[in-house]
Amino acid sequence: MHHRRDANEEQIYYAAAANLDRPAVLQKVLNDLYHLFRYETCQNINYALSVVLEAMDRHINEKHIQISGSATLFYIVKGKDKTSFDMRTKRMVIGTLLNGMSEYRSDDTMMRNGCLTLCQFKIPEDVLFDYERLVHLLLHIVSEMEQESFVQRIGIYLLNSVACQVDGSQKKLLGDLGAINRMLGLIEDRLARRVCDDVLEVAWSTMWNVTDETSMNCQRFLDGRGMEFFLGCLRVFPDKEELLRNMMGLLGNVAEVRALRPRLMTMQFMCVFADLLDSCSDGIEVIIHNRGHDICLLQSSSSRSLWPVLSHMASDGPNTWTLDVPRREVVLQRMVDAINRWDLRTERNINYRSFEPISYLAKIYHTPQCQHWAVWALANLTTVYRKYLL
């Protein structure tokens, strides 16, 4: 970008006001404003913000103005105390960004600028007013733009953030817009190329968030060959602790849905779940026999994520356990043995929106092992995390 070193801040604002309807000149003025924020000090940030928003809103069809303006917005928002932005200003900035990103969704630079600027806001609180449009854009970024690019990585992190700490209607909307299928597509691609990267881990994390107390999205996961990809990731990436934690968290959500539990009640899945229980500390090796292929896992805390899965599977009573292998009583005893090995003060790094699934298990009197897990979970959460005592 060409930078006129003799253009001071006041001259830049004068030039902007005089050339608002001359996009070629206005772009150069915005370049000067960008350099002012990046390399010098801007005295009148609020006026600069109004100039950039006016230019971008007036010239939505001028790509270079959108790119230059969005780059300047990043520095304005990044450098300013976000608490000083009122909600109206935040919405103006976010709305203008989304307009530019929607218009030039195939342009890497525009999408990168937009995502980086959005990351400066409180997610998801600040974007809920235009939630659906943002989700559309992020799904496009993660599934249609270059694989393993910076834009894809920042896009999936943003998508995971907008899926977290939102209510059930917004989680359902994410599923309706194709979030589950897009994440499964990313996972299938990584499995085929045998690549375990942050995109793969965050794809599972996003589905964990999207399926939380949202049965329709759990069904979408199963219908989309999700369990096939779960077994594939276990086999191809056996030593990825964070990946397994995310996968187990998601399966915990699926197991909470009573109507879907029969689809998990297969010898293949239940043997995998039961064998994972034998992990009790870092470095313990667990061998899982799956379709004639041994899966060797080095496990630690991820086995704890299995307890809610197995507890919910057992909560429907012995008559619904349709398998001879593994036997229900054997699995439950192994689960209790595993629970007894764990320190009650262990940090689990899981944020519960509701204790309802745990409370449900605490009332399963016909299977005291389910109650054992529920009481342990409540004791652990209230011992380690003070926020759950309020």
C-alpha positions in Angstrom: 0.0 0.0 0.0 1.2 3.5 -0.8 1.5 5.7 2.3 1.6 9.5 2.0 3.8 10.3 4.9 2.8 14.0 4.9 -0.9 13.1 5.4 -1.7 13.8 9.0 -4.8 12.6 10.8 -6.8 15.7 10.2 -5.9 15.7 6.5 -7.0 12.1 6.1 -10.4 12.8 7.6 -10.8 15.9 5.3 -9.9 13.8 2.3 -12.3 11.1 3.3 -15.2 13.5 3.6 -14.4 15.1 0.3 -14.1 11.8 -1.6 -16.8 9.6 -0.2 -18.3 9.3 -3.7 -15.0 8.7 -5.4 -14.1 5.1 -4.6 -10.7 5.1 -6.3 -9.5 8.1 -4.2 -11.3 6.9 -1.1 -9.4 3.6 -1.2 -6.1 5.5 -1.0 -7.5 7.5 1.9 -8.4 4.3 3.7 -4.9 3.0 3.1 -3.5 6.1 4.8 -5.9 5.6 7.7 -4.8 1.9 8.0 -1.1 2.9 8.2 -2.0 5.6 10.8 -3.5 2.9 13.0 -0.8 0.3 12.4 2.3 2.4 12.6 1.3 5.6 14.4 -1.3 6.9 16.9 -4.8 7.9 16.1 -6.3 10.6 18.3 -9.9 10.6 17.2 -10.8 6.9 17.1 -14.6 7.4 17.1 -14.4 9.6 14.0 -12.0 7.2 12.3 -14.5 4.4 12.9 -17.4 6.4 11.4 -15.3 7.2 8.3 -14.5 3.5 7.8 -18.0 2.3 8.3 -19.4 5.0 6.0 -17.0 4.1 3.3 -17.7 0.3 3.5 -21.4 0.8 3.7 -21.6 3.2 0.8 -19.3 1.1 -1.5 -20.2 -2.5 -0.8 -19.5 -3.4 -4.5 -15.9 -2.1 -4.3 -13.8 -5.1 -3.1 -10.6 -3.1 -2.3 -12.5 -0.7 -0.1 -14.0 -3.6 1.8 -10.6 -5.2 2.2 -8.8 -2.0 3.2 -11.7 -0.9 5.5 -11.9 -4.3 7.2 -8.2 -4.3 7.9 -8.5 -0.9 9.5 -11.5 -2.0 11.6 -9.3 -4.8 13.0 -6.8 -2.3 14.4 -9.6 0.1 15.6 -11.4 -2.7 17.5 -8.2 -4.4 18.7 -6.7 -1.2 20.1 -9.8 0.2 21.7 -11.2 -0.8 25.1 -14.1 -3.0 24.0 -16.1 -2.0 27.0 -16.3 1.5 25.6 -18.2 0.3 22.6 -21.9 0.5 23.2 -24.1 -2.3 21.8 -25.3 -0.1 18.9 -21.7 0.5 17.8 -20.8 -3.1 18.1 -23.7 -4.1 15.9 -22.8 -1.5 13.3 -19.2 -2.8 13.1 -20.2 -6.4 13.0 -23.0 -5.8 10.5 -20.7 -3.9 8.2 -18.1 -6.7 8.4 -20.7 -9.4 7.6 -21.9 -7.4 4.6 -18.4 -7.3 3.2 -17.7 -10.9 4.0 -21.0 -12.0 2.4 -20.2 -10.0 -0.8 -16.7 -11.4 -1.1 -16.9 -14.8 0.6 -14.5 -16.4 -1.9 -11.7 -13.8 -1.1 -9.2 -15.1 1.4 -8.0 -11.6 2.5 -11.6 -10.3 3.1 -12.6 -13.4 5.1 -9.3 -13.4 7.1 -9.8 -9.7 8.0 -13.4 -10.3 8.9 -12.7 -13.3 11.1 -9.8 -11.6 12.9 -11.9 -8.6 13.7 -14.8 -10.7 14.9 -12.4 -12.5 17.3 -12.0 -9.2 19.1 -15.6 -9.2 20.2 -17.4 -11.3 22.9 -18.5 -14.5 21.2 -21.3 -15.5 21.1 -22.9 -12.6 23.0 -22.0 -9.8 20.6 -23.1 -11.7 17.4 -26.4 -13.1 18.5 -28.3 -10.4 16.7 -27.1 -11.7 13.3 -26.4 -15.2 14.3 -27.7 -17.1 11.3 -25.8 -15.0 8.7 -22.6 -15.4 10.6 -23.1 -19.2 10.9 -23.7 -19.4 7.1 -20.4 -17.5 6.5 -18.4 -19.7 8.9 -19.7 -22.9 7.5 -18.7 -21.7 4.0 -15.2 -20.9 5.3 -14.6 -24.2 7.0 -15.9 -26.4 4.2 -15.4 -24.5 1.0 -12.2 -22.5 1.4 -8.6 -24.0 1.2 -8.0 -26.9 3.5 -5.6 -26.3 6.3 -5.3 -22.6 5.5 -5.2 -20.0 8.2 -8.6 -18.8 7.2 -10.1 -22.2 7.7 -8.5 -22.7 11.1 -9.7 -19.3 12.4 -13.1 -20.0 10.9 -13.6 -23.3 12.7 -12.4 -21.8 16.0 -15.0 -19.0 15.6 -17.7 -21.6 14.7 -16.9 -23.6 17.8 -17.2 -20.4 19.8 -20.6 -19.4 18.4 -21.8 -23.0 19.1 -20.8 -22.8 22.8 -22.9 -21.2 25.5 -26.0 -20.7 23.3 -29.5 -22.0 23.8 -31.1 -25.0 22.3 -32.8 -23.1 19.5 -29.5 -21.8 18.3 -27.9 -25.2 18.5 -30.8 -26.7 16.5 -30.3 -23.8 14.0 -26.6 -24.8 13.6 -27.7 -28.3 12.8 -30.4 -27.1 10.4 -27.8 -25.1 8.5 -25.6 -28.2 8.1 -23.0 -27.8 10.8 -23.0 -31.5 11.7 -22.6 -32.6 8.1 -19.9 -30.1 7.4 -17.9 -31.2 10.5 -18.3 -34.8 9.5 -17.0 -33.9 6.0 -13.9 -32.3 7.5 -13.3 -35.4 9.7 -13.7 -37.8 6.7 -11.2 -35.7 4.8 -8.6 -35.8 7.6 -9.1 -39.5 8.1 -8.6 -40.2 4.4 -5.4 -38.2 4.4 -4.4 -39.5 7.9 -3.9 -35.9 9.1 -4.6 -35.0 12.8 -4.6 -31.3 13.1 -6.4 -28.6 15.1 -9.2 -28.5 12.5 -9.9 -32.2 13.2 -9.9 -31.7 17.0 -12.1 -28.6 16.8 -14.5 -30.3 14.4 -15.3 -32.9 17.1 -15.4 -30.2 19.8 -17.9 -28.2 17.7 -20.1 -31.2 17.3 -19.8 -31.8 21.1 -21.2 -28.3 21.6 -23.9 -28.5 18.9 -25.3 -31.8 20.2 -25.5 -30.7 23.9 -29.1 -31.4 25.0 -30.1 -31.2 21.3 -31.4 -34.6 20.2 -32.0 -33.7 16.6 -28.3 -32.9 16.1 -27.4 -36.2 17.9 -29.5 -38.0 15.4 -27.8 -36.1 12.6 -24.4 -37.3 13.9 -25.5 -40.9 13.8 -27.2 -40.6 10.4 -24.0 -39.0 9.0 -21.8 -42.1 9.8 -20.5 -40.4 12.9 -19.8 -43.7 14.7 -17.8 -44.9 11.7 -15.6 -41.8 11.9 -15.3 -42.2 15.6 -13.9 -45.7 15.2 -11.7 -44.5 12.4 -10.2 -41.8 14.5 -9.5 -44.3 17.3 -7.7 -46.5 14.9 -5.7 -43.9 12.9 -5.0 -41.4 15.8 -4.7 -43.6 18.9 -2.5 -41.3 21.0 -4.4 -38.0 20.6 -5.8 -37.4 24.1 -7.6 -34.1 23.3 -9.2 -35.7 20.2 -10.5 -38.6 22.2 -11.9 -36.3 25.0 -13.9 -34.4 22.4 -15.2 -37.5 20.8 -16.2 -39.0 24.1 -17.9 -35.8 25.1 -20.0 -35.9 22.0 -20.9 -39.5 22.5 -22.0 -38.6 26.0 -24.6 -36.2 24.5 -25.8 -38.9 22.1 -26.2 -41.4 24.9 -28.4 -39.0 26.9 -31.0 -39.3 24.2 -33.1 -42.4 25.1 -34.4 -43.0 21.6 -30.9 -43.1 20.2 -29.3 -45.4 22.8 -30.4 -48.6 20.9 -28.2 -47.5 18.0 -25.2 -47.5 20.3 -26.1 -51.0 21.7 -23.9 -53.0 19.3 -21.2 -55.4 20.3 -18.7 -53.4 18.2 -19.3 -50.1 20.0 -19.9 -51.5 23.5 -16.7 -53.5 23.4 -14.8 -50.4 22.5 -16.4 -48.5 25.3 -15.8 -51.2 27.8 -12.1 -51.7 26.9 -11.5 -48.0 27.3 -12.6 -48.2 30.9 -9.4 -50.1 31.8 -7.4 -47.0 31.5 -6.5 -45.6 34.9 -3.5 -43.3 34.6 -1.2 -41.6 32.1 0.6 -44.2 30.0 -1.7 -47.1 30.6 -2.0 -49.1 27.4 -5.4 -50.3 26.3 -5.8 -52.8 23.5 -9.1 -52.6 21.7 -10.1 -55.5 19.3 -12.1 -54.0 16.5 -13.0 -56.0 13.3 -9.8 -58.0 13.5 -7.6 -54.9 14.0 -6.0 -54.0 17.3 -6.3 -50.4 18.3 -3.6 -49.6 20.9 -4.5 -46.5 23.0 -2.4 -44.6 25.5 -5.0 -43.2 27.7 -5.5 -41.1 30.8 -8.4 -38.9 31.8 -10.4 -39.5 28.6 -11.7 -42.8 30.1 -13.7 -40.7 32.5 -15.7 -39.3 29.6 -17.0 -42.9 29.1 -18.7 -43.1 32.4 -21.7 -41.0 31.5 -22.0 -42.9 28.2 -22.1 -46.3 29.8 -24.3 -45.0 32.7 -26.9 -43.8 30.3 -26.7 -47.0 28.3 -27.3 -49.0 31.5 -30.0 -46.6 32.8 -32.8 -48.2 30.8 -32.6 -51.4 32.7 -31.3 -54.9 32.1 -33.9 -55.8 29.5 -32.6 -53.2 27.1 -29.1 -54.5 27.2 -29.4 -56.9 24.3 -25.8 -58.1 24.1 -24.2 -61.2 25.4 -20.8 -59.6 24.8 -19.9 -57.5 26.7 -22.2 -58.6 29.6 -23.9 -55.7 31.4 -22.8 -56.7 34.9 -19.2 -57.0 33.8 -19.2 -53.5 32.2 -20.9 -52.0 35.2 -18.4 -53.5 37.6 -15.5 -52.3 35.4 -17.0 -48.9 35.5 -17.2 -48.8 39.3 -13.7 -50.1 39.5 -12.5 -47.3 37.2 -14.4 -44.6 39.2 -12.9 -45.9 42.4 -9.4 -45.4 41.0 -9.9 -41.7 40.3 -9.0 -38.8 42.6 -12.2 -36.9 43.5 -10.2 -33.6 43.2 -9.3 -34.2 39.6 -10.0 -31.3 37.2 -12.2 -32.5 34.3 -12.2 -29.3 32.2 -15.9 -29.7 31.2 -18.4 -26.9 31.5 -21.9 -28.1 32.4 -24.8 -25.9 31.3 -27.2 -28.1 33.3 -27.0 -30.9 35.9 -30.2 -32.4 34.5 -28.4 -35.4 32.8 -26.5 -36.2 36.0 -29.6 -35.7 38.2 -31.4 -38.2 36.0 -28.8 -40.8 36.6 -28.9 -40.2 40.4 -32.6 -41.4 40.3 -31.9 -44.8 38.6 -32.5 -47.0 41.6 -32.6 -50.2 39.7 -28.9 -49.8 38.7 -26.9 -48.3 41.6 -23.8 -48.1 39.4 -25.5 -45.3 37.5 -26.1 -43.5 40.8 -22.5 -44.1 41.8 -21.3 -42.2 38.7 -23.8 -39.4 39.2 -22.8 -38.9 42.9 -19.1 -39.0 42.0 -19.6 -36.4 39.3 -21.6 -34.0 41.5 -19.0 -34.4 44.3 -16.1 -33.9 41.9 -17.7 -30.8 40.3 -18.6 -29.1 43.6 -15.2 -30.0 45.1 -13.0 -28.7 42.3 -15.1 -25.9 40.8 -16.5 -23.3 43.2 -18.9 -21.9 40.6 -21.1 -24.9 40.9 -21.6 -24.2 44.6 -23.5 -20.9 43.9 
